Amino acid sequence: MLVKHIKKIQYSLIFIVLILTISVHAKPNQYQLDGDCLTFNLGCKPAKLIPKPVPPKPKLIPRTNFIKDELVLTYPMGDSHINIKKITRRYNLKQIKKTNLASVKTGMLLAKTNGQNPLALSKQINQKEKKVEAATNNTFQLATISSKNTYSMYETGVRFAHKKTKGKGISICMIDTPVDISHPSLSASLVDTYDLVEYNLQKPSSLLHGTAIAGILVSSNPYIGIAPQSRLLAVSAFTTTKKRPFVLQGTSSDIAEAIDICIQHKVDIINLSFTGGKDSLIEKLVLQAQQKGILVVTAGGNGGHTGSTIYPALIPGVITATAVDRNKKLYRLANKGHFIDYAAPGVNILTIAPEGKYSVSTGTSLSSAHISAVIALLLSEKQSLKVSVPIIKVLTDTVIDLGEPGRDQEYGYGLISASRALSVISK
């Protein structure tokens, strides 16, 4: 019996030692979580929590893509309750130009702010005035640069297409710089001009971009013009300024008026070879053009960005072009994004220049003009055959797929093919 009691005492001592050992090792240190203290029921102090570092607030970069001393006021046409002169006096504005955008039934007034900040002033007016909307006079840039070493624009089957049609009966409106209509390659072309900006005929650079785009659209030169029998309405809204004599720039007020002119002339296609930031007035005009059945083609831009906010490319329904070279490789500075619809030749392209000259240029501006002119060929053939086919579907179904299979952010649906598309329409 004594032996049994001694063994029981030994077992008890061993058990107590084990419990103490576990307790010592289980005691959490000061950096363990509260949950550990509760689990072991040891009454330890709450853990010290190290707060996460707060990331610095991103710096807001102020917008600069607008004319610093100008404001655009828009209001419903024919509303007798709006006294626009009274509003300009109230906000110390000086009228520069007043016009009506008939296609959207909107009056537009361009005014000087007399030193006031256009961003702050537009916000103030929009808060206080119910029927008048104020906005900055935003700027847009053309999408072409000079380059060397040309290649043929007939990479999309235009030579084959010319055996059937050259765009007769179709009208294209381009919004760009003024055009040198005295160029020999335009002498046989149907070109009407409408100038919204002042320019100097003695300064060829102010005519360079518009002349190049007009050449691609309707030039009679067989190596340059894609739709030589289409009628062109060239509306100038881009020019240089005294402060920026080497930069061709357009403003939202001029571009909006230019689009309205295109709509009023009931054109079939509008070519917008430029890019810029979001602009509600221009978007309103573009959407109205589409409602009238006009196809709007624009450039994807040459910023080399991916997924940027590029307008007018991001306006719903707009056809956006990117540029490829002779090897069907994407232009290295072309913007990428879901807004790209089609690829077209746009690298080292031969076209016309002011004073009867020729130039080689690169950029998505040229691709936009290429697609606009190919669409003119397709519309002309559709019109002559009196067939009912959706042009954009035909264009999409006949592209040459480039890049990743299917639509992608670099080439869109792929490289357009005038010959393939025309064959579908002619069946």
ROVO-560021 format. One record per residue (C-alpha): residue in one letter; x, y, z. Coordinates in steps of 0.02 Angstrom, whole numbers, plus 50000, padded with zeros to 5 digits. Example, Ala and Ser with C-alpha at 12.3 -4.5 7.8 and 13.67 -1.06 7.14 Angstrom:
BEGIN
<tido residuo="A" u="50615" v="49775" w="50390"/>
<tido residuo="S" u="50684" v="49947" w="50357"/>
//
This chain:
BEGIN
<tido residuo="M" u="50000" v="50000" w="50000"/>
<tido residuo="L" u="50141" v="50119" w="50044"/>
<tido residuo="V" u="50221" v="50089" w="49876"/>
<tido residuo="K" u="50058" v="50129" w="49788"/>
<tido residuo="H" u="50040" v="50294" w="49884"/>
<tido residuo="I" u="50220" v="50343" w="49842"/>
<tido residuo="K" u="50187" v="50308" w="49657"/>
<tido residuo="K" u="50027" v="50413" w="49663"/>
<tido residuo="I" u="50125" v="50557" w="49742"/>
<tido residuo="Q" u="50260" v="50540" w="49607"/>
<tido residuo="Y" u="50130" v="50543" w="49468"/>
<tido residuo="S" u="50049" v="50696" w="49546"/>
<tido residuo="L" u="50214" v="50789" w="49557"/>
<tido residuo="I" u="50254" v="50746" w="49376"/>
<tido residuo="F" u="50082" v="50809" w="49322"/>
<tido residuo="I" u="50105" v="50974" w="49416"/>
<tido residuo="V" u="50278" v="51001" w="49339"/>
<tido residuo="L" u="50207" v="50970" w="49165"/>
<tido residuo="I" u="50066" v="51096" w="49193"/>
<tido residuo="L" u="50189" v="51228" w="49254"/>
<tido residuo="T" u="50303" v="51196" w="49106"/>
<tido residuo="I" u="50160" v="51216" w="48982"/>
<tido residuo="S" u="50102" v="51375" w="49069"/>
<tido residuo="V" u="50275" v="51453" w="49058"/>
<tido residuo="H" u="50295" v="51412" w="48873"/>
<tido residuo="A" u="50116" v="51459" w="48830"/>
<tido residuo="K" u="50125" v="51632" w="48907"/>
<tido residuo="P" u="50112" v="51753" w="48760"/>
<tido residuo="N" u="50235" v="51894" w="48740"/>
<tido residuo="Q" u="50184" v="52075" w="48723"/>
<tido residuo="Y" u="50169" v="52064" w="48534"/>
<tido residuo="Q" u="50048" v="51917" w="48525"/>
<tido residuo="L" u="49868" v="51946" w="48475"/>
<tido residuo="D" u="49723" v="51964" w="48596"/>
<tido residuo="G" u="49653" v="51799" w="48535"/>
<tido residuo="D" u="49802" v="51705" w="48608"/>
<tido residuo="C" u="49770" v="51781" w="48780"/>
<tido residuo="L" u="49588" v="51728" w="48774"/>
<tido residuo="T" u="49631" v="51552" w="48715"/>
<tido residuo="F" u="49748" v="51519" w="48859"/>
<tido residuo="N" u="49643" v="51618" w="48982"/>
<tido residuo="L" u="49799" v="51692" w="49059"/>
<tido residuo="G" u="49739" v="51870" w="49080"/>
<tido residuo="C" u="49881" v="51945" w="48980"/>
<tido residuo="K" u="49878" v="52125" w="48919"/>
<tido residuo="P" u="49811" v="52161" w="48744"/>
<tido residuo="A" u="49939" v="52155" w="48605"/>
<tido residuo="K" u="50020" v="52311" w="48541"/>
<tido residuo="L" u="49949" v="52342" w="48366"/>
<tido residuo="I" u="50064" v="52423" w="48240"/>
<tido residuo="P" u="49958" v="52539" w="48131"/>
<tido residuo="K" u="49970" v="52523" w="47942"/>
<tido residuo="P" u="50060" v="52667" w="47859"/>
<tido residuo="V" u="49938" v="52789" w="47779"/>
<tido residuo="P" u="49982" v="52813" w="47595"/>
<tido residuo="P" u="50006" v="52994" w="47544"/>
<tido residuo="K" u="49862" v="53073" w="47451"/>
<tido residuo="P" u="49892" v="53079" w="47264"/>
<tido residuo="K" u="49935" v="53251" w="47200"/>
<tido residuo="L" u="49799" v="53322" w="47089"/>
<tido residuo="I" u="49875" v="53386" w="46929"/>
<tido residuo="P" u="49777" v="53538" w="46871"/>
<tido residuo="R" u="49702" v="53531" w="46698"/>
<tido residuo="T" u="49792" v="53636" w="46568"/>
<tido residuo="N" u="49712" v="53582" w="46403"/>
<tido residuo="F" u="49607" v="53738" w="46381"/>
<tido residuo="I" u="49626" v="53920" w="46328"/>
<tido residuo="K" u="49673" v="54013" w="46486"/>
<tido residuo="D" u="49564" v="54168" w="46465"/>
<tido residuo="E" u="49411" v="54099" w="46373"/>
<tido residuo="L" u="49244" v="54022" w="46419"/>
<tido residuo="V" u="49109" v="53936" w="46315"/>
<tido residuo="L" u="48927" v="53967" w="46361"/>
<tido residuo="T" u="48791" v="53857" w="46285"/>
<tido residuo="Y" u="48603" v="53876" w="46303"/>
<tido residuo="P" u="48441" v="53819" w="46218"/>
<tido residuo="M" u="48407" v="53911" w="46055"/>
<tido residuo="G" u="48251" v="54017" w="46051"/>
<tido residuo="D" u="48222" v="54024" w="46239"/>
<tido residuo="S" u="48157" v="54200" w="46267"/>
<tido residuo="H" u="48192" v="54189" w="46454"/>
<tido residuo="I" u="48380" v="54186" w="46426"/>
<tido residuo="N" u="48464" v="54355" w="46416"/>
<tido residuo="I" u="48641" v="54305" w="46369"/>
<tido residuo="K" u="48703" v="54486" w="46369"/>
<tido residuo="K" u="48644" v="54506" w="46547"/>
<tido residuo="I" u="48737" v="54349" w="46598"/>
<tido residuo="T" u="48899" v="54406" w="46517"/>
<tido residuo="R" u="48887" v="54572" w="46611"/>
<tido residuo="R" u="48847" v="54483" w="46775"/>
<tido residuo="Y" u="49006" v="54380" w="46765"/>
<tido residuo="N" u="49117" v="54514" w="46686"/>
<tido residuo="L" u="49136" v="54422" w="46519"/>
<tido residuo="K" u="49180" v="54499" w="46352"/>
<tido residuo="Q" u="49095" v="54421" w="46201"/>
<tido residuo="I" u="49212" v="54357" w="46064"/>
<tido residuo="K" u="49093" v="54261" w="45953"/>
<tido residuo="K" u="48912" v="54206" w="45956"/>
<tido residuo="T" u="48839" v="54070" w="45847"/>
<tido residuo="N" u="48699" v="53942" w="45837"/>
<tido residuo="L" u="48731" v="53755" w="45828"/>
<tido residuo="A" u="48573" v="53719" w="45732"/>
<tido residuo="S" u="48592" v="53531" w="45727"/>
<tido residuo="V" u="48576" v="53519" w="45917"/>
<tido residuo="K" u="48466" v="53675" w="45938"/>
<tido residuo="T" u="48598" v="53756" w="46048"/>
<tido residuo="G" u="48663" v="53933" w="46056"/>
<tido residuo="M" u="48849" v="53953" w="46089"/>
<tido residuo="L" u="48943" v="54106" w="46149"/>
<tido residuo="L" u="49132" v="54116" w="46162"/>
<tido residuo="A" u="49191" v="54247" w="46286"/>
<tido residuo="K" u="49347" v="54320" w="46366"/>
<tido residuo="T" u="49353" v="54298" w="46556"/>
<tido residuo="N" u="49448" v="54461" w="46584"/>
<tido residuo="G" u="49581" v="54378" w="46691"/>
<tido residuo="Q" u="49463" v="54264" w="46789"/>
<tido residuo="N" u="49504" v="54079" w="46807"/>
<tido residuo="P" u="49396" v="53986" w="46679"/>
<tido residuo="L" u="49386" v="53828" w="46787"/>
<tido residuo="A" u="49324" v="53920" w="46941"/>
<tido residuo="L" u="49211" v="54035" w="46841"/>
<tido residuo="S" u="49128" v="53892" w="46745"/>
<tido residuo="K" u="49092" v="53804" w="46910"/>
<tido residuo="Q" u="49015" v="53963" w="46981"/>
<tido residuo="I" u="48904" v="53993" w="46830"/>
<tido residuo="N" u="48844" v="53812" w="46824"/>
<tido residuo="Q" u="48794" v="53821" w="47007"/>
<tido residuo="K" u="48696" v="53984" w="46990"/>
<tido residuo="E" u="48624" v="53981" w="46813"/>
<tido residuo="K" u="48490" v="53852" w="46770"/>
<tido residuo="K" u="48478" v="53865" w="46581"/>
<tido residuo="V" u="48656" v="53914" w="46536"/>
<tido residuo="E" u="48801" v="53791" w="46541"/>
<tido residuo="A" u="48980" v="53855" w="46554"/>
<tido residuo="A" u="49136" v="53758" w="46504"/>
<tido residuo="T" u="49318" v="53789" w="46468"/>
<tido residuo="N" u="49368" v="53810" w="46286"/>
<tido residuo="N" u="49465" v="53647" w="46276"/>
<tido residuo="T" u="49609" v="53615" w="46157"/>
<tido residuo="F" u="49638" v="53468" w="46038"/>
<tido residuo="Q" u="49794" v="53411" w="45946"/>
<tido residuo="L" u="49817" v="53339" w="45773"/>
<tido residuo="A" u="49882" v="53161" w="45763"/>
<tido residuo="T" u="50020" v="53164" w="45632"/>
<tido residuo="I" u="50209" v="53185" w="45633"/>
<tido residuo="S" u="50334" v="53201" w="45491"/>
<tido residuo="S" u="50438" v="53050" w="45440"/>
<tido residuo="K" u="50542" v="52977" w="45299"/>
<tido residuo="N" u="50540" v="52824" w="45186"/>
<tido residuo="T" u="50370" v="52798" w="45108"/>
<tido residuo="Y" u="50268" v="52644" w="45067"/>
<tido residuo="S" u="50112" v="52619" w="44963"/>
<tido residuo="M" u="49941" v="52653" w="45035"/>
<tido residuo="Y" u="49871" v="52513" w="44929"/>
<tido residuo="E" u="49913" v="52384" w="45063"/>
<tido residuo="T" u="49726" v="52370" w="45098"/>
<tido residuo="G" u="49674" v="52325" w="44921"/>
<tido residuo="V" u="49628" v="52500" w="44865"/>
<tido residuo="R" u="49699" v="52471" w="44689"/>
<tido residuo="F" u="49579" v="52325" w="44667"/>
<tido residuo="A" u="49436" v="52428" w="44736"/>
<tido residuo="H" u="49468" v="52567" w="44611"/>
<tido residuo="K" u="49421" v="52449" w="44470"/>
<tido residuo="K" u="49243" v="52457" w="44536"/>
<tido residuo="T" u="49224" v="52623" w="44626"/>
<tido residuo="K" u="49316" v="52783" w="44669"/>
<tido residuo="G" u="49188" v="52850" w="44791"/>
<tido residuo="K" u="49068" v="52939" w="44673"/>
<tido residuo="G" u="48912" v="53010" w="44754"/>
<tido residuo="I" u="48981" v="53009" w="44932"/>
<tido residuo="S" u="49024" v="53164" w="45034"/>
<tido residuo="I" u="49159" v="53172" w="45168"/>
<tido residuo="C" u="49179" v="53314" w="45293"/>
<tido residuo="M" u="49351" v="53336" w="45371"/>
<tido residuo="I" u="49385" v="53449" w="45521"/>
<tido residuo="D" u="49566" v="53500" w="45517"/>
<tido residuo="T" u="49681" v="53643" w="45469"/>
<tido residuo="P" u="49647" v="53743" w="45310"/>
<tido residuo="V" u="49688" v="53655" w="45147"/>
<tido residuo="D" u="49795" v="53715" w="45002"/>
<tido residuo="I" u="49664" v="53684" w="44868"/>
<tido residuo="S" u="49782" v="53753" w="44735"/>
<tido residuo="H" u="49885" v="53593" w="44742"/>
<tido residuo="P" u="49890" v="53508" w="44570"/>
<tido residuo="S" u="49833" v="53342" w="44645"/>
<tido residuo="L" u="49672" v="53425" w="44705"/>
<tido residuo="S" u="49635" v="53521" w="44544"/>
<tido residuo="A" u="49518" v="53385" w="44481"/>
<tido residuo="S" u="49443" v="53348" w="44652"/>
<tido residuo="L" u="49276" v="53407" w="44719"/>
<tido residuo="V" u="49329" v="53512" w="44868"/>
<tido residuo="D" u="49229" v="53645" w="44961"/>
<tido residuo="T" u="49309" v="53741" w="45103"/>
<tido residuo="Y" u="49239" v="53828" w="45256"/>
<tido residuo="D" u="49364" v="53921" w="45363"/>
<tido residuo="L" u="49327" v="53953" w="45547"/>
<tido residuo="V" u="49504" v="54008" w="45589"/>
<tido residuo="E" u="49623" v="54137" w="45520"/>
<tido residuo="Y" u="49780" v="54076" w="45432"/>
<tido residuo="N" u="49925" v="54144" w="45334"/>
<tido residuo="L" u="49946" v="54081" w="45156"/>
<tido residuo="Q" u="50128" v="54132" w="45167"/>
<tido residuo="K" u="50152" v="54009" w="45309"/>
<tido residuo="P" u="50138" v="53833" w="45234"/>
<tido residuo="S" u="50150" v="53747" w="45404"/>
<tido residuo="S" u="49976" v="53810" w="45448"/>
<tido residuo="L" u="49907" v="53714" w="45297"/>
<tido residuo="L" u="50016" v="53559" w="45309"/>
<tido residuo="H" u="49907" v="53438" w="45409"/>
<tido residuo="G" u="49741" v="53477" w="45324"/>
<tido residuo="T" u="49819" v="53468" w="45151"/>
<tido residuo="A" u="49897" v="53298" w="45192"/>
<tido residuo="I" u="49730" v="53227" w="45253"/>
<tido residuo="A" u="49635" v="53298" w="45105"/>
<tido residuo="G" u="49762" v="53216" w="44990"/>
<tido residuo="I" u="49730" v="53044" w="45064"/>
<tido residuo="L" u="49543" v="53067" w="45056"/>
<tido residuo="V" u="49514" v="53135" w="44881"/>
<tido residuo="S" u="49678" v="53172" w="44790"/>
<tido residuo="S" u="49677" v="53126" w="44605"/>
<tido residuo="N" u="49857" v="53064" w="44621"/>
<tido residuo="P" u="49840" v="52874" w="44596"/>
<tido residuo="Y" u="49971" v="52837" w="44728"/>
<tido residuo="I" u="49890" v="52946" w="44862"/>
<tido residuo="G" u="49703" v="52975" w="44847"/>
<tido residuo="I" u="49586" v="52835" w="44902"/>
<tido residuo="A" u="49414" v="52908" w="44859"/>
<tido residuo="P" u="49457" v="53033" w="44721"/>
<tido residuo="Q" u="49277" v="53050" w="44659"/>
<tido residuo="S" u="49201" v="53086" w="44828"/>
<tido residuo="R" u="49154" v="53264" w="44872"/>
<tido residuo="L" u="49255" v="53341" w="45015"/>
<tido residuo="L" u="49196" v="53477" w="45132"/>
<tido residuo="A" u="49353" v="53541" w="45219"/>
<tido residuo="V" u="49310" v="53640" w="45376"/>
<tido residuo="S" u="49461" v="53722" w="45458"/>
<tido residuo="A" u="49460" v="53728" w="45648"/>
<tido residuo="F" u="49646" v="53707" w="45684"/>
<tido residuo="T" u="49780" v="53839" w="45670"/>
<tido residuo="T" u="49932" v="53912" w="45757"/>
<tido residuo="T" u="49923" v="54051" w="45887"/>
<tido residuo="K" u="50038" v="54195" w="45929"/>
<tido residuo="K" u="50087" v="54113" w="46092"/>
<tido residuo="R" u="50117" v="53943" w="46009"/>
<tido residuo="P" u="50171" v="53982" w="45830"/>
<tido residuo="F" u="50235" v="53805" w="45795"/>
<tido residuo="V" u="50088" v="53707" w="45867"/>
<tido residuo="L" u="49929" v="53674" w="45771"/>
<tido residuo="Q" u="49784" v="53677" w="45893"/>
<tido residuo="G" u="49594" v="53673" w="45889"/>
<tido residuo="T" u="49470" v="53727" w="46021"/>
<tido residuo="S" u="49305" v="53647" w="46073"/>
<tido residuo="S" u="49207" v="53801" w="46018"/>
<tido residuo="D" u="49277" v="53796" w="45841"/>
<tido residuo="I" u="49266" v="53606" w="45827"/>
<tido residuo="A" u="49086" v="53604" w="45888"/>
<tido residuo="E" u="49039" v="53735" w="45757"/>
<tido residuo="A" u="49132" v="53634" w="45625"/>
<tido residuo="I" u="49038" v="53473" w="45666"/>
<tido residuo="D" u="48875" v="53570" w="45658"/>
<tido residuo="I" u="48922" v="53630" w="45482"/>
<tido residuo="C" u="48957" v="53450" w="45430"/>
<tido residuo="I" u="48786" v="53396" w="45494"/>
<tido residuo="Q" u="48698" v="53541" w="45408"/>
<tido residuo="H" u="48777" v="53490" w="45243"/>
<tido residuo="K" u="48711" v="53312" w="45265"/>
<tido residuo="V" u="48877" v="53228" w="45233"/>
<tido residuo="D" u="48899" v="53039" w="45239"/>
<tido residuo="I" u="49063" v="53032" w="45337"/>
<tido residuo="I" u="49152" v="53148" w="45459"/>
<tido residuo="N" u="49340" v="53127" w="45480"/>
<tido residuo="L" u="49415" v="53189" w="45645"/>
<tido residuo="S" u="49604" v="53163" w="45636"/>
<tido residuo="F" u="49638" v="53235" w="45809"/>
<tido residuo="T" u="49634" v="53193" w="45994"/>
<tido residuo="G" u="49602" v="53281" w="46158"/>
<tido residuo="G" u="49516" v="53266" w="46327"/>
<tido residuo="K" u="49334" v="53237" w="46367"/>
<tido residuo="D" u="49219" v="53374" w="46306"/>
<tido residuo="S" u="49030" v="53366" w="46330"/>
<tido residuo="L" u="48990" v="53492" w="46192"/>
<tido residuo="I" u="49089" v="53398" w="46059"/>
<tido residuo="E" u="49015" v="53233" w="46118"/>
<tido residuo="K" u="48840" v="53307" w="46100"/>
<tido residuo="L" u="48877" v="53357" w="45919"/>
<tido residuo="V" u="48957" v="53189" w="45875"/>
<tido residuo="L" u="48809" v="53092" w="45945"/>
<tido residuo="Q" u="48691" v="53203" w="45846"/>
<tido residuo="A" u="48789" v="53169" w="45687"/>
<tido residuo="Q" u="48772" v="52982" w="45718"/>
<tido residuo="Q" u="48585" v="53001" w="45745"/>
<tido residuo="K" u="48577" v="53079" w="45572"/>
<tido residuo="G" u="48659" v="52924" w="45500"/>
<tido residuo="I" u="48832" v="53001" w="45479"/>
<tido residuo="L" u="48982" v="52887" w="45509"/>
<tido residuo="V" u="49113" v="52972" w="45618"/>
<tido residuo="V" u="49294" v="52913" w="45604"/>
<tido residuo="T" u="49432" v="52974" w="45720"/>
<tido residuo="A" u="49616" v="52946" w="45762"/>
<tido residuo="G" u="49673" v="52839" w="45909"/>
<tido residuo="G" u="49816" v="52959" w="45947"/>
<tido residuo="N" u="50006" v="52953" w="45952"/>
<tido residuo="G" u="50043" v="52967" w="46138"/>
<tido residuo="G" u="50106" v="52789" w="46161"/>
<tido residuo="H" u="49985" v="52765" w="46306"/>
<tido residuo="T" u="49878" v="52615" w="46355"/>
<tido residuo="G" u="49698" v="52637" w="46412"/>
<tido residuo="S" u="49706" v="52827" w="46419"/>
<tido residuo="T" u="49556" v="52943" w="46408"/>
<tido residuo="I" u="49563" v="52984" w="46223"/>
<tido residuo="Y" u="49425" v="53088" w="46143"/>
<tido residuo="P" u="49335" v="53089" w="46025"/>
<tido residuo="A" u="49387" v="52905" w="46016"/>
<tido residuo="L" u="49292" v="52860" w="46176"/>
<tido residuo="I" u="49126" v="52933" w="46116"/>
<tido residuo="P" u="49005" v="52786" w="46088"/>
<tido residuo="G" u="48985" v="52735" w="45907"/>
<tido residuo="V" u="49140" v="52824" w="45842"/>
<tido residuo="I" u="49255" v="52722" w="45728"/>
<tido residuo="T" u="49433" v="52737" w="45794"/>
<tido residuo="A" u="49589" v="52703" w="45691"/>
<tido residuo="T" u="49764" v="52648" w="45739"/>
<tido residuo="A" u="49918" v="52647" w="45628"/>
<tido residuo="V" u="50024" v="52503" w="45560"/>
<tido residuo="D" u="50178" v="52499" w="45449"/>
<tido residuo="R" u="50215" v="52403" w="45289"/>
<tido residuo="N" u="50252" v="52246" w="45392"/>
<tido residuo="K" u="50082" v="52261" w="45477"/>
<tido residuo="K" u="50168" v="52305" w="45641"/>
<tido residuo="L" u="50089" v="52430" w="45759"/>
<tido residuo="Y" u="50159" v="52606" w="45754"/>
<tido residuo="R" u="50272" v="52621" w="45906"/>
<tido residuo="L" u="50186" v="52778" w="45974"/>
<tido residuo="A" u="50007" v="52724" w="45940"/>
<tido residuo="N" u="49890" v="52730" w="46089"/>
<tido residuo="K" u="49815" v="52564" w="46145"/>
<tido residuo="G" u="49646" v="52530" w="46223"/>
<tido residuo="H" u="49473" v="52457" w="46203"/>
<tido residuo="F" u="49426" v="52609" w="46098"/>
<tido residuo="I" u="49531" v="52550" w="45949"/>
<tido residuo="D" u="49419" v="52478" w="45813"/>
<tido residuo="Y" u="49527" v="52453" w="45657"/>
<tido residuo="A" u="49705" v="52466" w="45596"/>
<tido residuo="A" u="49756" v="52551" w="45434"/>
<tido residuo="P" u="49919" v="52609" w="45351"/>
<tido residuo="G" u="49989" v="52756" w="45448"/>
<tido residuo="V" u="50179" v="52743" w="45450"/>
<tido residuo="N" u="50287" v="52830" w="45317"/>
<tido residuo="I" u="50139" v="52877" w="45208"/>
<tido residuo="L" u="50161" v="52978" w="45048"/>
<tido residuo="T" u="50038" v="53121" w="45032"/>
<tido residuo="I" u="50027" v="53300" w="44968"/>
<tido residuo="A" u="50092" v="53459" w="45049"/>
<tido residuo="P" u="50063" v="53647" w="45025"/>
<tido residuo="E" u="50141" v="53742" w="44878"/>
<tido residuo="G" u="50124" v="53594" w="44760"/>
<tido residuo="K" u="50242" v="53486" w="44860"/>
<tido residuo="Y" u="50233" v="53310" w="44932"/>
<tido residuo="S" u="50275" v="53243" w="45104"/>
<tido residuo="V" u="50297" v="53081" w="45198"/>
<tido residuo="S" u="50206" v="53075" w="45365"/>
<tido residuo="T" u="50165" v="52956" w="45507"/>
<tido residuo="G" u="50023" v="52948" w="45632"/>
<tido residuo="T" u="49848" v="52888" w="45669"/>
<tido residuo="S" u="49781" v="53043" w="45580"/>
<tido residuo="L" u="49829" v="52961" w="45416"/>
<tido residuo="S" u="49750" v="52795" w="45468"/>
<tido residuo="S" u="49588" v="52886" w="45511"/>
<tido residuo="A" u="49585" v="52967" w="45338"/>
<tido residuo="H" u="49623" v="52798" w="45257"/>
<tido residuo="I" u="49474" v="52716" w="45344"/>
<tido residuo="S" u="49358" v="52863" w="45305"/>
<tido residuo="A" u="49404" v="52852" w="45120"/>
<tido residuo="V" u="49384" v="52662" w="45114"/>
<tido residuo="I" u="49211" v="52680" w="45192"/>
<tido residuo="A" u="49171" v="52807" w="45055"/>
<tido residuo="L" u="49216" v="52675" w="44924"/>
<tido residuo="L" u="49103" v="52547" w="45008"/>
<tido residuo="L" u="48958" v="52669" w="45025"/>
<tido residuo="S" u="48976" v="52718" w="44843"/>
<tido residuo="E" u="48969" v="52536" w="44785"/>
<tido residuo="K" u="48823" v="52501" w="44899"/>
<tido residuo="Q" u="48732" v="52652" w="44828"/>
<tido residuo="S" u="48765" v="52605" w="44646"/>
<tido residuo="L" u="48710" v="52424" w="44671"/>
<tido residuo="K" u="48562" v="52478" w="44777"/>
<tido residuo="V" u="48597" v="52343" w="44905"/>
<tido residuo="S" u="48556" v="52348" w="45090"/>
<tido residuo="V" u="48710" v="52293" w="45185"/>
<tido residuo="P" u="48778" v="52361" w="45350"/>
<tido residuo="I" u="48945" v="52439" w="45301"/>
<tido residuo="I" u="49026" v="52425" w="45473"/>
<tido residuo="K" u="48980" v="52241" w="45489"/>
<tido residuo="V" u="49055" v="52208" w="45317"/>
<tido residuo="L" u="49212" v="52302" w="45365"/>
<tido residuo="T" u="49227" v="52204" w="45527"/>
<tido residuo="D" u="49193" v="52035" w="45447"/>
<tido residuo="T" u="49328" v="52059" w="45315"/>
<tido residuo="V" u="49475" v="52126" w="45417"/>
<tido residuo="I" u="49645" v="52041" w="45423"/>
<tido residuo="D" u="49665" v="51987" w="45604"/>
<tido residuo="L" u="49826" v="52051" w="45683"/>
<tido residuo="G" u="49899" v="52029" w="45856"/>
<tido residuo="E" u="49801" v="51920" w="45976"/>
<tido residuo="P" u="49658" v="51817" w="45900"/>
<tido residuo="G" u="49499" v="51920" w="45890"/>
<tido residuo="R" u="49482" v="52099" w="45944"/>
<tido residuo="D" u="49623" v="52170" w="46051"/>
<tido residuo="Q" u="49680" v="52337" w="46121"/>
<tido residuo="E" u="49820" v="52360" w="45994"/>
<tido residuo="Y" u="49741" v="52323" w="45823"/>
<tido residuo="G" u="49556" v="52323" w="45865"/>
<tido residuo="Y" u="49469" v="52199" w="45751"/>
<tido residuo="G" u="49618" v="52202" w="45633"/>
<tido residuo="L" u="49683" v="52281" w="45472"/>
<tido residuo="I" u="49543" v="52340" w="45358"/>
<tido residuo="S" u="49533" v="52266" w="45183"/>
<tido residuo="A" u="49449" v="52371" w="45050"/>
<tido residuo="S" u="49458" v="52230" w="44923"/>
<tido residuo="R" u="49381" v="52099" w="45037"/>
<tido residuo="A" u="49243" v="52214" w="45096"/>
<tido residuo="L" u="49201" v="52269" w="44920"/>
<tido residuo="S" u="49191" v="52088" w="44862"/>
<tido residuo="V" u="49060" v="52054" w="44996"/>
<tido residuo="I" u="48955" v="52205" w="44945"/>
<tido residuo="S" u="48967" v="52160" w="44760"/>
<tido residuo="K" u="48903" v="51981" w="44783"/>
//
